[in-house]
Amino acid sequence: MTDPDKPRPLFTPELAGWRMAGQGGFRWVADGILETEGGHGLFWYEAETFADFTLQVDWCSWEIHDNSGIFLR
C-alpha cells in the first residue's frame, strides 16, 4: 500500500499516463525533468483522478514571458 503522505512522482522516462494535444511535445531530459520542444501544446495526466492533493513543482523559465502552464481542475 502506498503511503498517502509520501510524495509520489508522476513523471517517468516513459511518460506513462500522460497525453499530449496540439503542436509540440515534451521529452524526458533527466531525472524528473521535462523539456518542451516544437511549439505549444497541452500535456495532461490521464491515468488517474485525484481528490485532495498537494502539487510540488520545480519550474524554470528562460524568457521573461514564459509561464508554468500549470492548470488545476
N, C-alpha and C positions, 0 to 999 in steps of 0.2 A: 504494500500500500504506500502511496506517495504522501509525504509529509506536506500538508497544505500550507504550512508556514515557511517552507523552504522554497526559495525561488527556483523556477524551472525554465530553462531556455526553450524558446520556440523555434529558434534558428538552428538548423543543422546543415552540413555541407550539401545535402540532397535537397534542401528546402521543402521537405515533405510537409504536406498540409497547406502549403501556400499556393495562391492563384494569382495570375497576372492578367490584366486587361489593358489595352491601349498600346501606345508606342513604347519602345524601350524595353528595358528589363533590369533585372538585378542579378548580380553574381557574387558568389562567396569569395571573399578576398583572404580572410584569415579567420582564426577562432572567433566566431560570433560577429564578424564584420562583413557587412554587405555594402556593395557599391552599385550605384545606378549606372546604366550605360544606354546610349542610343535614344534618349528622349524621355518625355514624361510618360507616366503610366500609373495604374492603380494596382497595388500589391496588398493582398489581404490574406488573413489566416482563416481557412475554411474548415479545418479538420475538427474543430471543437468550438462549442459555445461556452462562454464563461459567465458566471453570475458575478459575485463580488470579486474584485481582483486589485492588485497593485501592479502598475506598469513601471518597470525600471528601464530607462533608455539612456544610453550614451550616444550623443549625436554631435557631428562636426559639420560645419559649413565652410565652403570655400569662397563663396561670393556673398556680398552684403545683402542681396535679395533672396538668398536661399532660405528655405524653411524646412521644418522637420517632416511636414506632411502627415503627421500623426492625427488620425481621426478616431474618435471613440464613439461607440453606439449611444 
